[in-house]
Amino acid sequence: MNIFDTHASEYDQWYERNKFAYLSELEALKQVVPKDGKGLEIGVGTGRFAEPLGVSVGIDPSEKMLEIAKKRGIKTYLGKGEDLPFKDSEFDFVLIVITLCFVDAPDKVIIESKRVLKDNGKLIVGIIDKDSHLGKFYQEKKKQGHRFYAEANFYSTNEVIELLTRHKFKDIVTVQTVFKPLGEIKRLETPKSGFGEGGFVVICGKKI
């Protein structure tokens, strides 16, 4: 069993303990996530993002996380983003939130995402920007051997933009939020376009 199987409930409870940071992340994602169409979330986890964003399908390597996601109404698949069990051009958008830092082969995940996207479909990646205050906080947790982050490889926004550009995604836009330390966020933050201030950044590109 992987760490996310062993501690699925604990992971899910983070969103309760950090309610306004989580809701602020959702607000940033809503700026670019389509309101219509068929969506897939890679690394769906417990469905905390998929459910409120109207993403109907999710894939994750953790059975225990998927059990929780299924209760939230997500059609779940056990597997990894590097080898998606879906046909070409099946989805209108693909979501990858806080997952890129945990995958074995980011390029393969982006290639597979592009394959299952329809033409003009959106790839939406949400990250903790490693260059931000929050990124530095989590990198310190990684150094300390934190159970969830010890194996994480954090990325900067520029690195993710370069990754999407390398795979021919176009019309790239960015949205940011989580401007304060997690413990200081006591209300919903208003997302801003761009990056460089917020700890959580959404990078969206189109398959053209």
Secondary structure, DSSP 8 states (H G I E B T S, - for coil): --HHHHTHHHHHHHHHHTHHHHHHHHHHHHTTS-SSS-EEEET-TTSTTHHHHT--EEEES-HHHHHHHHHTT-EEEES-TTS--S-TT-EEEEEEES-GGG-S-HHHHHHHHHHHEEEEEEEEEEEE-TTSHHHHHHHHHHHTT-TTTTT-----HHHHHHHHHHTTEEEEEEEEE--S-GGG--S----EESSSS-SEEEEEEEE-
